[in-house]
Amino acid sequence: MARADILIIFAKMPVYGKVKTRLAVSIGHAAALEIYRQLLSHTLNMATKVKAEKIMFYSDETTLDLTIAPGFANATQCGDDLGERMKNAFTDVFGQGYAKAVIVGTDCPAIDETIVATAFDTLDKRDVVIGPAYDGGYYLLGMKRAHPTLFENIPWSTAAVFEKTVAICKNDGLSYSLLPPLPDVDEEKDLPHLAKMNQHG
């Protein structure tokens, strides 16, 4: 029997004061929480349409609210920084025998199931697939076996993340393809991109 594919979603619990903290600096924690809830809902609605198994990796080690994503597997992120947490998530799912794995966060209002399906299809002929974000990071990363170096010595939460990731692919001889660039919503200047949820929801 063919091995299954899996979509990994990195998320935070929607808790006041704990989400979208950069955005909250300018619009307040209450408004930032509401925007995070919208982005989380959009991401989960998108994920339900993807033909792959799904697992939520939450950043909060406390009680997992399993009602947020019914039908999805649940786990807790483990690691000292974002890179280590993503590396461990990929290592975990490949250790369970999945064929291809794609990871997304909850910051991208324009992502849809077609883009994620394209990512999985791309992995039939490439080692790695990357969805670059406008801010220099990436909104999606996919692979068909763990590549730990993709998460090492990267300045996370900077505009150099995508560029550094591509450089590692080239240095390690990994074939890769890029998806269309999309926006993330992290700061007040990004808020106009929220309208894209209505186009893709």
SEKELUM-521986 format. One line per 2 residues: number of its first residue (from 0); their letters; for each residue x, y, z of N, C-alpha, C. Coordinates in steps of 0.05 Angstrom, whole numbers, plus 5000, padded with zeros to 4 digits. Layout:
BEGIN
NUM = a = X/Y/Z/X/Y/Z/X/Y/Z; ...
This chain:
BEGIN
0 = ma = 5017/4976/5000/5000/5000/5000/5018/5025/5000; 5010/5044/4984/5025/5069/4982/5025/5084/5009
2 = ra = 5048/5096/5016/5050/5111/5040/5035/5138/5037; 5024/5147/5059/5008/5171/5058/5026/5196/5059
4 = di = 5014/5218/5050/5027/5245/5053/5015/5258/5077; 5029/5278/5088/5019/5292/5112/5024/5322/5110
6 = li = 5004/5337/5118/5006/5366/5120/5010/5373/5149; 5032/5387/5155/5039/5396/5182/5030/5425/5185
8 = if = 5015/5432/5205/5007/5459/5210/5019/5468/5237; 5036/5488/5236/5047/5500/5260/5029/5523/5269
10 = ak = 5020/5521/5294/5001/5540/5304/5005/5546/5333; 4994/5569/5342/4993/5575/5370/4964/5574/5379
12 = mp = 4960/5569/5405/4933/5571/5416/4924/5600/5414; 4899/5604/5407/4889/5632/5405/4884/5644/5433
14 = vy = 4905/5653/5445/4904/5664/5473/4912/5693/5472; 4896/5709/5486/4901/5738/5488/4930/5744/5498
16 = gk = 4944/5761/5484/4971/5768/5492/4993/5749/5483; 4985/5727/5470/5005/5707/5463/5008/5704/5433
18 = vk = 4991/5717/5417/4992/5713/5388/4995/5740/5374; 5008/5740/5351/5011/5765/5335/5021/5788/5352
20 = tr = 5042/5783/5368/5051/5803/5386/5063/5828/5372; 5076/5823/5349/5086/5846/5334/5064/5864/5324
22 = la = 5042/5851/5315/5019/5865/5306/5005/5880/5329; 5005/5867/5352/4992/5878/5376/5005/5904/5385
24 = vs = 5030/5908/5379/5044/5933/5387/5029/5957/5376; 5018/5955/5352/5005/5978/5339/4975/5977/5340
26 = ig = 4962/5953/5342/4933/5952/5342/4921/5941/5367; 4937/5932/5386/4927/5922/5411/4924/5892/5411
28 = ha = 4924/5879/5434/4923/5850/5436/4895/5839/5428; 4874/5854/5434/4847/5844/5427/4844/5842/5397
30 = aa = 4851/5863/5383/4849/5863/5354/4868/5842/5341; 4891/5840/5353/4911/5821/5342/4901/5792/5346
32 = le = 4888/5787/5368/4876/5760/5373/4854/5754/5353; 4837/5773/5347/4816/5769/5328/4827/5763/5300
34 = iy = 4848/5777/5292/4860/5772/5266/4873/5745/5266; 4886/5737/5288/4898/5710/5289/4876/5689/5287
36 = rq = 4853/5693/5300/4831/5673/5298/4822/5671/5269; 4821/5693/5255/4813/5692/5227/4833/5677/5210
38 = ll = 4858/5682/5214/4879/5669/5199/4880/5639/5206; 4876/5632/5231/4876/5604/5239/4852/5590/5226
40 = sh = 4829/5602/5227/4805/5590/5215/4809/5586/5185; 4820/5606/5171/4826/5604/5143/4845/5581/5137
42 = tl = 4866/5578/5153/4885/5557/5148/4873/5530/5152; 4856/5527/5173/4844/5501/5179/4823/5494/5157
44 = nm = 4808/5514/5148/4788/5509/5127/4802/5500/5102; 4824/5513/5096/4840/5505/5072/4850/5477/5076
46 = at = 4861/5470/5099/4873/5444/5104/4853/5421/5101; 4828/5426/5109/4808/5405/5106/4804/5396/5077
48 = kv = 4811/5413/5058/4807/5407/5030/4831/5394/5017; 4853/5392/5032/4877/5380/5022/4876/5349/5025
50 = ka = 4883/5336/5003/4882/5306/5003/4908/5295/5015; 4910/5298/5041/4933/5287/5056/4924/5286/5085
52 = ek = 4938/5270/5101/4932/5270/5129/4942/5297/5141; 4931/5304/5164/4938/5330/5176/4946/5327/5205
54 = im = 4966/5342/5213/4973/5343/5241/4979/5372/5249; 4967/5379/5272/4972/5406/5284/4995/5404/5304
56 = fy = 5015/5419/5300/5037/5422/5320/5033/5448/5334; 5025/5447/5359/5020/5472/5375/5045/5480/5390
58 = sd = 5049/5506/5393/5072/5517/5407/5068/5516/5437; 5043/5514/5446/5037/5514/5475/5039/5486/5486
60 = et = 5055/5483/5507/5059/5457/5519/5036/5450/5538; 5018/5469/5544/4997/5463/5562/4974/5448/5548
62 = tl = 4951/5448/5561/4929/5432/5550/4922/5439/5522; 4922/5418/5505/4915/5422/5477/4884/5423/5474
64 = dl = 4874/5444/5461/4846/5446/5456/4839/5431/5430; 4831/5406/5433/4827/5389/5409/4803/5397/5393
66 = ti = 4787/5416/5403/4764/5425/5387/4772/5445/5366; 4796/5455/5367/4804/5475/5347/4806/5462/5319
68 = ap = 4816/5438/5317/4819/5424/5292/4810/5395/5294; 4783/5391/5296/4773/5364/5298/4781/5347/5274
70 = gf = 4789/5322/5280/4797/5304/5258/4826/5306/5251; 4840/5326/5261/4869/5328/5256/4884/5315/5280
72 = an = 4907/5303/5274/4924/5294/5295/4936/5318/5309; 4945/5315/5334/4955/5337/5350/4982/5330/5362
74 = at = 5000/5349/5363/5026/5346/5376/5035/5373/5386; 5056/5372/5402/5068/5397/5412/5095/5401/5400
76 = qc = 5100/5426/5391/5126/5433/5380/5148/5429/5401; 5171/5420/5392/5193/5415/5410/5219/5426/5399
78 = gd = 5232/5443/5414/5258/5455/5404/5261/5483/5415; 5286/5493/5414/5293/5519/5425/5286/5542/5407
80 = dl = 5286/5537/5380/5278/5559/5362/5261/5547/5340; 5251/5565/5322/5232/5556/5301/5245/5534/5284
82 = ge = 5270/5538/5277/5283/5518/5260/5284/5491/5273; 5292/5490/5298/5294/5464/5312/5266/5451/5315
84 = rm = 5246/5468/5319/5218/5457/5322/5209/5445/5295; 5214/5459/5273/5206/5449/5247/5222/5423/5240
86 = kn = 5248/5424/5245/5265/5400/5240/5254/5376/5255; 5247/5380/5280/5237/5358/5296/5210/5348/5287
88 = af = 5193/5367/5277/5167/5359/5266/5170/5341/5241; 5188/5350/5223/5193/5333/5199/5205/5306/5207
90 = td = 5224/5306/5225/5236/5281/5233/5215/5263/5245; 5197/5274/5260/5175/5258/5273/5157/5245/5252
92 = vf = 5147/5261/5233/5128/5249/5214/5142/5229/5195; 5167/5235/5187/5180/5215/5170/5187/5190/5186
94 = gq = 5191/5193/5212/5195/5169/5229/5170/5152/5231; 5147/5164/5226/5122/5149/5225/5116/5137/5198
96 = gy = 5133/5142/5179/5131/5129/5153/5117/5144/5131; 5112/5170/5135/5099/5186/5114/5117/5190/5090
98 = ak = 5105/5191/5066/5121/5193/5042/5131/5221/5036; 5112/5240/5039/5118/5269/5033/5106/5285/5056
100 = av = 5120/5306/5063/5109/5324/5085/5112/5353/5076; 5092/5368/5081/5091/5397/5076/5083/5411/5101
102 = iv = 5098/5433/5108/5092/5448/5132/5083/5476/5125; 5062/5486/5139/5053/5513/5135/5048/5525/5163
104 = gt = 5047/5551/5164/5040/5564/5189/5012/5575/5187; 5006/5596/5203/4979/5607/5203/4980/5637/5196
106 = dc = 5001/5646/5182/5005/5674/5176/4997/5683/5148; 4990/5664/5131/4987/5669/5102/4958/5669/5094
108 = pa = 4946/5693/5089/4918/5694/5082/4912/5686/5054; 4932/5684/5037/4928/5677/5008/4932/5648/5002
110 = id = 4941/5632/5021/4946/5604/5015/4920/5590/5011; 4920/5571/4992/4896/5555/4988/4904/5526/4983
112 = et = 4883/5509/4981/4889/5480/4978/4902/5474/4951; 4898/5490/4931/4911/5485/4905/4941/5489/4907
114 = iv = 4950/5509/4922/4978/5514/4926/4991/5490/4941; 4977/5481/4962/4988/5459/4977/4988/5433/4960
116 = at = 4968/5429/4944/4968/5405/4927/4991/5407/4907; 4996/5430/4896/5019/5434/4878/5045/5427/4892
118 = af = 5047/5435/4917/5071/5429/4933/5076/5399/4935; 5055/5384/4941/5057/5355/4943/5065/5343/4916
120 = dt = 5052/5352/4895/5058/5342/4868/5086/5348/4860; 5096/5371/4867/5123/5379/4860/5144/5360/4872
122 = ld = 5137/5350/4896/5156/5332/4909/5159/5305/4895; 5142/5300/4875/5147/5276/4859/5172/5278/4842
124 = kr = 5181/5303/4837/5204/5306/4820/5226/5324/4832; 5221/5335/4856/5241/5351/4869/5245/5342/4898
126 = dv = 5269/5348/4909/5274/5341/4937/5259/5359/4956; 5257/5384/4949/5247/5405/4967/5229/5424/4951
128 = vi = 5208/5434/4963/5191/5455/4952/5188/5477/4972; 5190/5502/4963/5190/5525/4980/5169/5545/4970
130 = gp = 5153/5556/4988/5135/5578/4982/5146/5604/4994; 5159/5621/4978/5171/5645/4989/5150/5665/4998
132 = ay = 5154/5678/5020/5137/5700/5030/5148/5727/5022; 5131/5746/5019/5139/5773/5011/5161/5785/5030
134 = dg = 5160/5776/5056/5177/5789/5075/5205/5776/5077; 5211/5757/5059/5237/5745/5058/5238/5718/5073
136 = gy = 5216/5710/5085/5214/5684/5097/5201/5664/5077; 5188/5644/5088/5172/5626/5071/5147/5618/5085
138 = yl = 5126/5614/5069/5100/5606/5081/5095/5576/5079; 5112/5562/5064/5109/5533/5061/5137/5521/5055
140 = lg = 5141/5497/5066/5165/5482/5060/5157/5453/5059; 5166/5439/5038/5159/5411/5036/5183/5394/5028
142 = mk = 5183/5369/5035/5205/5350/5029/5195/5322/5031; 5211/5303/5021/5202/5275/5022/5221/5258/5040
144 = ra = 5240/5270/5052/5255/5259/5074/5268/5282/5089; 5275/5277/5114/5285/5298/5131/5312/5309/5121
146 = hp = 5314/5335/5120/5340/5349/5113/5346/5368/5135; 5359/5359/5157/5364/5376/5180/5379/5402/5174
148 = tl = 5397/5402/5154/5413/5426/5149/5395/5450/5140; 5371/5444/5130/5354/5466/5122/5344/5483/5145
150 = fe = 5349/5474/5169/5340/5488/5193/5363/5498/5211; 5387/5496/5201/5410/5502/5217/5423/5528/5208
152 = ni = 5433/5544/5226/5447/5569/5220/5431/5588/5203; 5405/5590/5209/5388/5609/5195/5378/5630/5214
154 = pw = 5380/5656/5206/5370/5677/5223/5340/5680/5222; 5326/5664/5239/5297/5663/5238/5284/5690/5243
156 = st = 5261/5695/5232/5246/5720/5234/5261/5744/5222; 5277/5738/5202/5290/5760/5187/5284/5757/5157
158 = aa = 5291/5776/5142/5286/5776/5113/5305/5758/5098; 5323/5745/5112/5343/5728/5099/5336/5698/5100
160 = vf = 5314/5691/5111/5307/5662/5115/5305/5647/5089; 5289/5658/5071/5285/5645/5045/5311/5642/5029
162 = ek = 5325/5664/5027/5350/5665/5012/5370/5645/5024; 5372/5643/5050/5391/5625/5063/5382/5596/5058
164 = tv = 5356/5591/5058/5346/5564/5054/5352/5554/5026; 5349/5571/5006/5356/5564/4979/5386/5559/4976
166 = ai = 5402/5575/4990/5431/5572/4989/5439/5544/5000; 5425/5536/5021/5431/5510/5033/5423/5487/5013
168 = ck = 5400/5490/5000/5392/5470/4980/5414/5467/4959; 5424/5490/4949/5444/5490/4928/5470/5477/4939
170 = nd = 5478/5485/4963/5503/5474/4974/5502/5444/4979; 5478/5435/4987/5474/5406/4993/5466/5389/4969
172 = gl = 5464/5402/4946/5456/5387/4922/5428/5378/4922; 5410/5392/4935/5382/5385/4936/5367/5399/4913
174 = sy = 5352/5384/4898/5335/5397/4877/5312/5410/4891; 5303/5433/4880/5281/5447/4893/5265/5462/4872
176 = sl = 5240/5468/4879/5223/5485/4863/5210/5506/4881; 5203/5528/4869/5190/5550/4883/5161/5553/4876
178 = lp = 5145/5558/4895/5116/5564/4891/5114/5595/4887; 5090/5604/4879/5087/5633/4877/5091/5648/4903
180 = pl = 5104/5671/4903/5107/5686/4928/5080/5695/4939; 5077/5694/4965/5052/5703/4978/5058/5720/5002
182 = pd = 5039/5735/5012/5043/5752/5035/5038/5738/5061; 5053/5746/5082/5046/5738/5109/5034/5763/5123
184 = vd = 5020/5758/5145/5010/5780/5161/5023/5779/5188; 5042/5798/5192/5057/5799/5217/5056/5826/5230
186 = ee = 5053/5847/5214/5053/5875/5224/5030/5890/5212; 5025/5914/5222/5003/5931/5214/5003/5936/5184
188 = kd = 5026/5940/5172/5028/5945/5144/5019/5921/5127; 5017/5898/5139/5009/5874/5124/4978/5870/5124
190 = lp = 4964/5886/5139/4935/5881/5143/4919/5882/5117; 4926/5898/5097/4910/5897/5072/4909/5870/5059
192 = hl = 4929/5853/5065/4930/5826/5053/4908/5808/5064; 4896/5816/5086/4874/5799/5097/4851/5796/5078
194 = ak = 4848/5815/5060/4826/5813/5040/4829/5788/5023; 4853/5778/5021/4858/5754/5004/4845/5729/5016
196 = mn = 4838/5729/5042/4824/5707/5053/4796/5704/5041; 4783/5726/5034/4757/5725/5022/4758/5714/4994
198 = qh = 4781/5718/4981/4784/5708/4954/4790/5678/4953; 4802/5668/4975/4810/5640/4975/4795/5623/4995
200 = g = 4778/5636/5010/4765/5621/5031/4742/5603/5021
